[in-house]
Amino acid sequence: MTTAKDIMHPGADWIPSHETLDRAAQLMRDLDVGALPIADNDERLAGILTDRDIVVGCVAQGHDPANVTAAEMAQGTPRWIDAGADVDDVLTEMQDHRIRRLPVIENKRLVGMISEADLAQHLSDAQIAAWVERVYAAG
């Protein structure tokens, strides 16, 4: 059985919820990633911050990223998957919630992230096609 841990990109980093968006952007640049999980004060998943969130939700709204925190951008219930979950469960979670990045948690700790690139490297063409159709479908 292929698991979430088998296909994830290991070593994902958190951004603390109190950290500002300018610092988040710098961390994304340094790590060469487009998204960071947001950690609350207890190091629990509080959300996901994307580069698009920073641009559209902060800069384009006329806000200063040096004065807006990651917590202020966290919206909705954060989605995640257990490291031992089957790849079919990963696909279902991403499809059902129409998300493109999924944190992987093991023993209540972030151990990695699954992105579209990870799926492309580890899944069959048929699995990828079905995933793309569900995640990108209008509606």
C-alpha positions in Angstrom: 0.0 0.0 0.0 1.3 3.4 -1.0 0.9 5.9 1.8 0.9 9.7 2.2 4.3 9.5 3.7 5.6 7.6 0.6 4.5 10.4 -1.8 4.9 13.6 0.3 7.7 16.1 0.1 9.4 15.6 3.5 10.6 18.3 5.8 7.9 21.0 5.5 8.3 24.1 7.7 5.7 25.9 9.7 5.1 29.6 9.8 4.0 30.7 13.3 0.6 32.3 13.4 2.0 35.5 14.9 4.5 35.9 12.0 4.0 38.7 9.5 3.3 38.1 5.8 6.5 39.8 4.7 8.4 37.3 6.8 6.2 34.5 5.4 7.1 35.6 1.8 10.8 35.6 2.6 10.5 32.1 4.1 8.7 30.9 1.0 11.4 32.4 -1.2 14.2 30.8 0.9 12.5 27.4 0.9 11.3 27.7 -2.8 7.7 26.9 -1.9 4.4 28.5 -2.6 2.6 27.5 0.6 3.3 27.2 4.3 1.3 25.5 7.0 0.4 28.0 9.8 1.1 26.8 13.3 -0.8 28.1 16.4 0.9 28.7 19.8 0.7 25.0 20.5 2.3 24.0 17.2 -1.0 22.7 15.8 -2.1 23.3 12.3 -4.1 26.5 12.1 -4.2 26.9 8.3 -2.3 27.1 5.1 -0.8 30.3 3.8 -0.1 30.6 0.0 1.8 33.1 -2.0 -1.5 33.9 -3.7 -3.1 34.7 -0.3 -0.3 37.2 0.4 -0.7 38.9 -3.0 -4.5 38.8 -3.4 -5.6 38.9 0.2 -3.1 41.4 1.5 -1.2 43.4 -1.1 -4.0 43.8 -3.6 -6.3 45.0 -0.8 -3.8 47.8 0.0 -2.6 46.3 3.3 1.1 46.2 4.4 2.4 42.7 4.6 4.7 43.8 7.4 1.6 44.5 9.5 -0.6 41.5 8.7 -0.1 38.2 10.4 -0.4 34.7 9.1 -3.2 34.1 11.7 -5.2 36.9 10.1 -5.0 35.1 6.7 -6.0 31.7 8.1 -9.5 30.9 7.0 -11.7 27.9 7.3 -10.9 24.5 8.7 -7.4 23.4 7.8 -7.2 20.1 6.0 -4.5 17.5 6.6 -3.8 13.8 6.2 -2.2 11.2 8.5 1.2 10.0 7.3 -0.1 6.4 7.2 -3.2 7.1 5.1 -3.5 5.3 1.8 -2.9 7.3 -1.4 -6.6 6.9 -2.3 -7.5 8.7 0.9 -5.0 11.5 0.0 -6.7 11.9 -3.4 -10.2 11.8 -1.9 -9.3 14.5 0.7 -7.8 16.7 -1.9 -10.6 16.2 -4.4 -13.4 16.5 -1.9 -12.1 19.8 -0.7 -10.6 21.0 -4.0 -7.2 21.6 -2.6 -3.8 21.4 -4.2 -1.6 21.1 -1.2 -2.0 18.9 1.8 0.0 18.8 5.0 1.0 15.4 6.3 0.8 14.8 10.0 2.5 12.0 12.1 2.2 11.8 15.9 0.6 15.3 15.9 3.7 16.8 14.1 4.0 18.1 10.6 6.3 15.7 8.6 5.7 16.9 5.1 3.4 18.3 2.4 1.8 16.7 -0.7 1.5 19.0 -3.7 0.5 18.6 -7.3 4.1 17.9 -8.2 4.3 15.1 -5.7 1.2 13.5 -7.1 2.6 13.8 -10.7 5.8 12.0 -9.6 4.0 9.1 -7.8 0.7 8.4 -9.4 -0.5 6.8 -12.7 -1.7 8.9 -15.5 -5.2 7.7 -14.9 -5.1 8.7 -11.2 -3.7 12.1 -12.1 -6.3 12.7 -14.8 -9.2 11.8 -12.4 -7.7 14.1 -9.7 -7.3 17.0 -12.1 -10.8 16.6 -13.3 -12.2 16.7 -9.8 -10.0 19.5 -8.4 -10.2 21.8 -11.3 -13.7 21.2 -12.4 -16.0 24.2 -12.4 -18.6 24.4 -9.7 
